[in-house]
Amino acid sequence: MRFFQIAIFTFLLQSSLFFLVTCLKGRSGQTSALVGTKLYFFGGNSAIINATNEVWYLDLSNSSWFDTAMPTWYQDVGMPRGINMATSCVSLTNNSAIFLIGGRQFLPNSINISFYSPIFKFDFNNNSLWTIPNITNFNTTFKTRNLIQAVIDKKGKVFIFGGRSFPVNDSDNSLTMYYNDMNIFDITTMSWSTLFIPQAPKSFSYTATLLPTGLIIYIGGVDYNISSGKSLVNLSEIRIFDTNNYIWSTKTASGSFIGGRIGHTAVLDQNGNIIIYGGSISIDNIDGLPAFPHLAVLNTSTWVWSIPDISLSNTPNPLTFHSAAFYKNYMVIAFGRIPSSGGFFNKGVYVLDTQKYVWIGVNNPITTSQGSPSSQTTQTNNTQKLSNSSSNNGMIIGIGVLCGFMVIGIASLIGFLIFKRKRESHKSHKFQHMLS
């Protein structure tokens, strides 16, 4: 009897853990934002759908998290639309909100293109409320921009360069447009302005990093020229926008050869250097060959590229269209697609100690999902509360876990009663046989 009870308990525990692990699917093209110790992830596309509306976050405050511990995922209220290839920034007013900007928009968890709004505001301190901000002087050509990256300065101005367009619905056959303008969103006044930069190339899928000096450093990505088409940006050409005087310029970087790429990430480390990771060399094939080297460092004082000497231990697969954030002295990498894998998505988290330049062995569930990439995607000027199909802080996953426990518990109880009845019946027959 005791053995059977232990078996039931083990089965219940393993089943519930399996359920929790499989709730979070691999994805790519999501956007992320670090708020204090919470690293949020918004949307992305998976093997099944073009764009999910899920919102997940990791709490980085647990110090053991950076010592081979298994990360714990938390789910928050879902977005009004499924979104990928967007960008985000955090309000500087007490980290009070996250602004989700641009991206390809779909009906949640479907393949149907459905543009809703170019900007969403996520008030995580106000019941995780999603709203559409009222913005004056909005640039209507911006509404479906994607493959962009925003930065926000100390004055609350968000800078978003270039990007490309996508359809607003399934019947939109408009030509894809490419841009070289600088869109400036002032979140303190909720106003928008657009600066045209004729000397800048039309570009997308770059990284943007704001230095303390007010310089935005643009690395990599794809340039579009009407006569020659699309081409990878040479990483020896560093593009710079000065937020102090609104001047665009370029610098030539020296040092190690760093291959051009799209779908890479960049973070600013504690020494003022920019660390880039991942990416692909294929412009039109999201599952193309990985860029080399996978990891590189740009010294922003000397403009010299270098390739750190890193042990192969715990090294992650090369990734593209993943997320990266810098927390304390760690570069945290999550999700993304694995280039040249036949379409596999990553659901793991990887941590680089940037002081020692070693990868920490985070205990990730070994789970990936496979699928083929999908593409494509009126400013509403009235601030409005958006309906949330999800509830606060993980109710969806809580209900799922509860249902899982109930189903498994009922099945186990029925099995136990059947076993007990058969056992008692067997004892009765045996006893009667002994008496006869």
MOQUIUR-V901099 format. One record per pair of residues at least 12 apart in sequence whose ideal C-beta (glycine too) atoms are under 8 Angstrom apart, sorted by sequence separation. I is the first residue (numbers start at 1). J is the second residue. If there is no record, write none. Layout:
i = (I & I)
j = (J & J)
This chain:
i = (30 & 31 & 43 & 88 & 89 & 120 & 121 & 148 & 164 & 165 & 182 & 183 & 206 & 207 & 220 & 221 & 238 & 264 & 265 & 278 & 279 & 295 & 296 & 322 & 323 & 334 & 335 & 350 & 30 & 31 & 42 & 58 & 59 & 87 & 88 & 119 & 148 & 164 & 165 & 181 & 182 & 206 & 207 & 220 & 237 & 238 & 264 & 265 & 278 & 295 & 322 & 323 & 349 & 29 & 30 & 41 & 58 & 86 & 87 & 119 & 148 & 164 & 165 & 181 & 182 & 206 & 207 & 219 & 237 & 238 & 264 & 293 & 319 & 322 & 334 & 348 & 350 & 29 & 40 & 41 & 58 & 59 & 86 & 87 & 117 & 145 & 148 & 163 & 164 & 181 & 182 & 203 & 205 & 206 & 220 & 237 & 238 & 263 & 264 & 295 & 321 & 322 & 334 & 349 & 27 & 28 & 29 & 40 & 41 & 57 & 58 & 86 & 87 & 102 & 116 & 119 & 147 & 162 & 163 & 180 & 181 & 205 & 219 & 236 & 237 & 263 & 278 & 319 & 320 & 321 & 333 & 334 & 348 & 27 & 28 & 40 & 56 & 57 & 83 & 85 & 86 & 101 & 146 & 147 & 162 & 180 & 204 & 205 & 236 & 261 & 262 & 263 & 277 & 316 & 319 & 320 & 332 & 333 & 347 & 348 & 27 & 39 & 56 & 85 & 86 & 101 & 142 & 145 & 146 & 162 & 180 & 203 & 204 & 235 & 236 & 258 & 261 & 262 & 277 & 319 & 320 & 332 & 333 & 347 & 27 & 38 & 39 & 56 & 57 & 84 & 85 & 100 & 145 & 146 & 161 & 162 & 203 & 219 & 261 & 262 & 276 & 319 & 320 & 332 & 333 & 26 & 38 & 55 & 56 & 83 & 84 & 99 & 100 & 118 & 145 & 146 & 161 & 180 & 203 & 204 & 218 & 219 & 261 & 262 & 275 & 276 & 318 & 319 & 331 & 347 & 25 & 26 & 38 & 39 & 54 & 55 & 79 & 83 & 99 & 100 & 144 & 161 & 180 & 202 & 203 & 217 & 218 & 260 & 262 & 275 & 276 & 317 & 318 & 330 & 331 & 347 & 25 & 29 & 37 & 38 & 55 & 83 & 99 & 100 & 144 & 160 & 161 & 180 & 201 & 202 & 217 & 218 & 236 & 259 & 275 & 276 & 330 & 346 & 347 & 25 & 37 & 55 & 82 & 83 & 98 & 99 & 144 & 159 & 160 & 179 & 180 & 201 & 202 & 217 & 218 & 235 & 263 & 274 & 330 & 331 & 345 & 37 & 54 & 55 & 81 & 82 & 97 & 98 & 118 & 141 & 144 & 159 & 160 & 178 & 201 & 216 & 235 & 273 & 274 & 294 & 317 & 322 & 329 & 330 & 344 & 345 & 27 & 53 & 54 & 81 & 82 & 97 & 118 & 143 & 159 & 160 & 178 & 215 & 216 & 235 & 273 & 329 & 344 & 345 & 53 & 81 & 82 & 97 & 98 & 118 & 158 & 178 & 215 & 216 & 234 & 235 & 273 & 274 & 329 & 344 & 345 & 25 & 53 & 81 & 82 & 96 & 97 & 118 & 157 & 158 & 206 & 215 & 216 & 233 & 264 & 273 & 291 & 319 & 343 & 53 & 80 & 82 & 97 & 115 & 157 & 158 & 214 & 215 & 232 & 269 & 272 & 290 & 326 & 342 & 343 & 53 & 79 & 96 & 115 & 157 & 158 & 214 & 232 & 272 & 317 & 343 & 51 & 52 & 53 & 78 & 156 & 157 & 203 & 214 & 232 & 261 & 290 & 316 & 330 & 338 & 343 & 51 & 155 & 156 & 260 & 24 & 50 & 51 & 156 & 259 & 316 & 49 & 51 & 81 & 155 & 206 & 210 & 259 & 50 & 81 & 99 & 145 & 259 & 286 & 316 & 81 & 150 & 152 & 258 & 286 & 40 & 43 & 80 & 141 & 203 & 314 & 337 & 42 & 80 & 256 & 141 & 145 & 162 & 258 & 43 & 45 & 105 & 161 & 200 & 43 & 44 & 80 & 102 & 104 & 162 & 164 & 220 & 222 & 256 & 278 & 280 & 42 & 43 & 79 & 142 & 162 & 163 & 220 & 221 & 278 & 279 & 102 & 104 & 139 & 161 & 162 & 220 & 277 & 278 & 43 & 79 & 102 & 103 & 316 & 42 & 102 & 139 & 162 & 220 & 255 & 278 & 314 & 315 & 161 & 219 & 253 & 277 & 313 & 314 & 42 & 102 & 178 & 313 & 314 & 101 & 161 & 219 & 258 & 277 & 310 & 311 & 314 & 40 & 76 & 200 & 257 & 309 & 310 & 311 & 313 & 314 & 24 & 101 & 159 & 199 & 217 & 232 & 254 & 255 & 256 & 258 & 290 & 308 & 310 & 77 & 80 & 135 & 253 & 254 & 255 & 256 & 287 & 289 & 290 & 77 & 79 & 159 & 195 & 197 & 232 & 252 & 253 & 254 & 255 & 256 & 275 & 286 & 288 & 289 & 23 & 31 & 51 & 76 & 77 & 115 & 142 & 231 & 251 & 253 & 287 & 288 & 51 & 77 & 113 & 115 & 136 & 139 & 230 & 287 & 30 & 50 & 51 & 113 & 115 & 136 & 137 & 138 & 230 & 277 & 287 & 29 & 31 & 33 & 35 & 51 & 53 & 113 & 114 & 135 & 136 & 137 & 139 & 161 & 219 & 278 & 287 & 28 & 29 & 31 & 32 & 33 & 34 & 50 & 52 & 53 & 113 & 134 & 135 & 136 & 137 & 148 & 220 & 264 & 275 & 277 & 287 & 31 & 33 & 49 & 52 & 101 & 113 & 133 & 135 & 147 & 149 & 151 & 153 & 159 & 161 & 205 & 207 & 209 & 211 & 217 & 219 & 263 & 265 & 267 & 269 & 282 & 295 & 40 & 42 & 102 & 112 & 146 & 147 & 149 & 150 & 151 & 152 & 205 & 207 & 208 & 209 & 210 & 262 & 263 & 265 & 266 & 267 & 268 & 278 & 36 & 99 & 101 & 113 & 149 & 151 & 182 & 207 & 209 & 220 & 263 & 265 & 267 & 270 & 280 & 35 & 43 & 49 & 50 & 86 & 92 & 164 & 212 & 238 & 269 & 49 & 50 & 85 & 87 & 89 & 102 & 153 & 211 & 222 & 235 & 49 & 84 & 85 & 86 & 87 & 88 & 89 & 90 & 92 & 104 & 269 & 35 & 50 & 87 & 89 & 93 & 92 & 182 & 267 & 33 & 91 & 151 & 209 & 238 & 119 & 55 & 265 & 31 & 89 & 207 & 236 & 235 & 31 & 55 & 87 & 263 & 263 & 277 & 275 & 219 & 275 & 42 & 161 & 217 & 159 & 217 & 40 & 101 & 159 & 270 & 269 & 270 & 38 & 99 & 157 & 287 & 286 & 99 & 35 & 211 & 153 & 91 & 89 & 166 & 167 & 168 & 166 & 167 & 166 & 146 & 144 & 28 & 143 & 85 & 143 & 140 & 138 & 138 & 135 & 135 & 134 & 132 & 134 & 134 & 132 & 133 & 132 & 131 & 132 & 131 & 131 & 132 & 130 & 131 & 129 & 130 & 28 & 130 & 129 & 119 & 128 & 118 & 115 & 117 & 111 & 113 & 115 & 117 & 66 & 113 & 116 & 128 & 127 & 128 & 120 & 60 & 104 & 106 & 60 & 104 & 105 & 104 & 58 & 103 & 58 & 71 & 108 & 41 & 66 & 39 & 66 & 39 & 37 & 32 & 34 & 44 & 58 & 71 & 28 & 29 & 31 & 32 & 34 & 68 & 70 & 28 & 30 & 32 & 34 & 39 & 41 & 67 & 68 & 69 & 70 & 71 & 28 & 41 & 66 & 68 & 69 & 70 & 39 & 68 & 70 & 47 & 65 & 47 & 46 & 32 & 30 & 80 & 28 & 80 & 27 & 28 & 26 & 28 & 78 & 77 & 78 & 78 & 77 & 76 & 77 & 75 & 77 & 76 & 77 & 28 & 76 & 26 & 27 & 28 & 75 & 76 & 78 & 26 & 74 & 75 & 25 & 26 & 27 & 74 & 26 & 48 & 75 & 25 & 47 & 75 & 24 & 46 & 47 & 48 & 47 & 50 & 46 & 50 & 50 & 51 & 45 & 45 & 26 & 26 & 26 & 21 & 25 & 22 & 21 & 23 & 20 & 23 & 19 & 20 & 19 & 16 & 19 & 16 & 15 & 16 & 16 & 12 & 15 & 12 & 11 & 12 & 12 & 11 & 8 & 8 & 8 & 4 & 4)
j = (42 & 43 & 55 & 100 & 101 & 132 & 133 & 160 & 176 & 177 & 194 & 195 & 218 & 219 & 232 & 233 & 250 & 276 & 277 & 290 & 291 & 307 & 308 & 334 & 335 & 346 & 347 & 362 & 43 & 44 & 55 & 71 & 72 & 100 & 101 & 132 & 161 & 177 & 178 & 194 & 195 & 219 & 220 & 233 & 250 & 251 & 277 & 278 & 291 & 308 & 335 & 336 & 362 & 43 & 44 & 55 & 72 & 100 & 101 & 133 & 162 & 178 & 179 & 195 & 196 & 220 & 221 & 233 & 251 & 252 & 278 & 307 & 333 & 336 & 348 & 362 & 364 & 44 & 55 & 56 & 73 & 74 & 101 & 102 & 132 & 160 & 163 & 178 & 179 & 196 & 197 & 218 & 220 & 221 & 235 & 252 & 253 & 278 & 279 & 310 & 336 & 337 & 349 & 364 & 43 & 44 & 45 & 56 & 57 & 73 & 74 & 102 & 103 & 118 & 132 & 135 & 163 & 178 & 179 & 196 & 197 & 221 & 235 & 252 & 253 & 279 & 294 & 335 & 336 & 337 & 349 & 350 & 364 & 44 & 45 & 57 & 73 & 74 & 100 & 102 & 103 & 118 & 163 & 164 & 179 & 197 & 221 & 222 & 253 & 278 & 279 & 280 & 294 & 333 & 336 & 337 & 349 & 350 & 364 & 365 & 45 & 57 & 74 & 103 & 104 & 119 & 160 & 163 & 164 & 180 & 198 & 221 & 222 & 253 & 254 & 276 & 279 & 280 & 295 & 337 & 338 & 350 & 351 & 365 & 46 & 57 & 58 & 75 & 76 & 103 & 104 & 119 & 164 & 165 & 180 & 181 & 222 & 238 & 280 & 281 & 295 & 338 & 339 & 351 & 352 & 46 & 58 & 75 & 76 & 103 & 104 & 119 & 120 & 138 & 165 & 166 & 181 & 200 & 223 & 224 & 238 & 239 & 281 & 282 & 295 & 296 & 338 & 339 & 351 & 367 & 46 & 47 & 59 & 60 & 75 & 76 & 100 & 104 & 120 & 121 & 165 & 182 & 201 & 223 & 224 & 238 & 239 & 281 & 283 & 296 & 297 & 338 & 339 & 351 & 352 & 368 & 47 & 51 & 59 & 60 & 77 & 105 & 121 & 122 & 166 & 182 & 183 & 202 & 223 & 224 & 239 & 240 & 258 & 281 & 297 & 298 & 352 & 368 & 369 & 48 & 60 & 78 & 105 & 106 & 121 & 122 & 167 & 182 & 183 & 202 & 203 & 224 & 225 & 240 & 241 & 258 & 286 & 297 & 353 & 354 & 368 & 61 & 78 & 79 & 105 & 106 & 121 & 122 & 142 & 165 & 168 & 183 & 184 & 202 & 225 & 240 & 259 & 297 & 298 & 318 & 341 & 346 & 353 & 354 & 368 & 369 & 52 & 78 & 79 & 106 & 107 & 122 & 143 & 168 & 184 & 185 & 203 & 240 & 241 & 260 & 298 & 354 & 369 & 370 & 79 & 107 & 108 & 123 & 124 & 144 & 184 & 204 & 241 & 242 & 260 & 261 & 299 & 300 & 355 & 370 & 371 & 52 & 80 & 108 & 109 & 123 & 124 & 145 & 184 & 185 & 233 & 242 & 243 & 260 & 291 & 300 & 318 & 346 & 370 & 81 & 108 & 110 & 125 & 143 & 185 & 186 & 242 & 243 & 260 & 297 & 300 & 318 & 354 & 370 & 371 & 82 & 108 & 125 & 144 & 186 & 187 & 243 & 261 & 301 & 346 & 372 & 81 & 82 & 83 & 108 & 186 & 187 & 233 & 244 & 262 & 291 & 320 & 346 & 360 & 368 & 373 & 82 & 186 & 187 & 291 & 56 & 82 & 83 & 188 & 291 & 348 & 82 & 84 & 114 & 188 & 239 & 243 & 292 & 84 & 115 & 133 & 179 & 293 & 320 & 350 & 116 & 185 & 187 & 293 & 321 & 76 & 79 & 116 & 177 & 239 & 350 & 373 & 79 & 117 & 293 & 179 & 183 & 200 & 296 & 82 & 84 & 144 & 200 & 239 & 83 & 84 & 120 & 142 & 144 & 202 & 204 & 260 & 262 & 296 & 318 & 320 & 83 & 84 & 120 & 183 & 203 & 204 & 261 & 262 & 319 & 320 & 144 & 146 & 181 & 203 & 204 & 262 & 319 & 320 & 86 & 122 & 145 & 146 & 359 & 86 & 146 & 183 & 206 & 264 & 299 & 322 & 358 & 359 & 206 & 264 & 298 & 322 & 358 & 359 & 88 & 148 & 224 & 359 & 360 & 148 & 208 & 266 & 305 & 324 & 357 & 358 & 361 & 88 & 124 & 248 & 305 & 357 & 358 & 359 & 361 & 362 & 73 & 150 & 208 & 248 & 266 & 281 & 303 & 304 & 305 & 307 & 339 & 357 & 359 & 127 & 130 & 185 & 303 & 304 & 305 & 306 & 337 & 339 & 340 & 128 & 130 & 210 & 246 & 248 & 283 & 303 & 304 & 305 & 306 & 307 & 326 & 337 & 339 & 340 & 75 & 83 & 103 & 128 & 129 & 167 & 194 & 283 & 303 & 305 & 339 & 340 & 104 & 130 & 166 & 168 & 189 & 192 & 283 & 340 & 84 & 104 & 105 & 167 & 169 & 190 & 191 & 192 & 284 & 331 & 341 & 84 & 86 & 88 & 90 & 106 & 108 & 168 & 169 & 190 & 191 & 192 & 194 & 216 & 274 & 333 & 342 & 84 & 85 & 87 & 88 & 89 & 90 & 106 & 108 & 109 & 169 & 190 & 191 & 192 & 193 & 204 & 276 & 320 & 331 & 333 & 343 & 88 & 90 & 106 & 109 & 158 & 170 & 190 & 192 & 204 & 206 & 208 & 210 & 216 & 218 & 262 & 264 & 266 & 268 & 274 & 276 & 320 & 322 & 324 & 326 & 339 & 352 & 98 & 100 & 160 & 170 & 204 & 205 & 207 & 208 & 209 & 210 & 263 & 265 & 266 & 267 & 268 & 320 & 321 & 323 & 324 & 325 & 326 & 336 & 95 & 158 & 160 & 172 & 208 & 210 & 241 & 266 & 268 & 279 & 322 & 324 & 326 & 329 & 339 & 95 & 103 & 109 & 110 & 146 & 152 & 224 & 272 & 298 & 329 & 110 & 111 & 146 & 148 & 150 & 163 & 214 & 272 & 283 & 296 & 111 & 146 & 147 & 148 & 149 & 150 & 151 & 152 & 154 & 166 & 331 & 98 & 113 & 150 & 152 & 156 & 156 & 246 & 331 & 98 & 156 & 216 & 274 & 303 & 185 & 122 & 333 & 100 & 158 & 276 & 305 & 305 & 103 & 128 & 160 & 336 & 337 & 352 & 352 & 298 & 354 & 122 & 241 & 298 & 241 & 300 & 124 & 185 & 243 & 354 & 354 & 355 & 124 & 185 & 243 & 373 & 373 & 187 & 124 & 300 & 243 & 187 & 187 & 375 & 376 & 377 & 376 & 377 & 377 & 377 & 377 & 263 & 378 & 321 & 379 & 379 & 379 & 381 & 379 & 381 & 381 & 380 & 382 & 383 & 382 & 383 & 383 & 383 & 384 & 384 & 385 & 386 & 385 & 386 & 385 & 386 & 286 & 388 & 388 & 379 & 388 & 379 & 377 & 379 & 374 & 376 & 378 & 380 & 330 & 377 & 380 & 392 & 392 & 393 & 386 & 327 & 375 & 377 & 332 & 376 & 377 & 377 & 332 & 377 & 334 & 349 & 389 & 323 & 351 & 325 & 353 & 327 & 327 & 323 & 325 & 335 & 349 & 362 & 320 & 321 & 323 & 324 & 326 & 360 & 362 & 321 & 323 & 325 & 327 & 332 & 334 & 360 & 361 & 362 & 363 & 364 & 322 & 335 & 360 & 362 & 363 & 364 & 334 & 363 & 365 & 343 & 362 & 345 & 345 & 334 & 335 & 386 & 335 & 387 & 335 & 336 & 335 & 337 & 388 & 388 & 389 & 390 & 390 & 390 & 391 & 390 & 392 & 392 & 393 & 345 & 393 & 344 & 345 & 346 & 393 & 394 & 396 & 345 & 393 & 394 & 345 & 346 & 347 & 394 & 347 & 369 & 396 & 347 & 369 & 397 & 347 & 369 & 370 & 371 & 371 & 374 & 371 & 375 & 376 & 377 & 373 & 374 & 367 & 368 & 369 & 365 & 369 & 367 & 367 & 397 & 397 & 400 & 400 & 401 & 401 & 401 & 404 & 404 & 404 & 405 & 408 & 405 & 408 & 408 & 408 & 409 & 412 & 412 & 412 & 415 & 416 & 416 & 419)
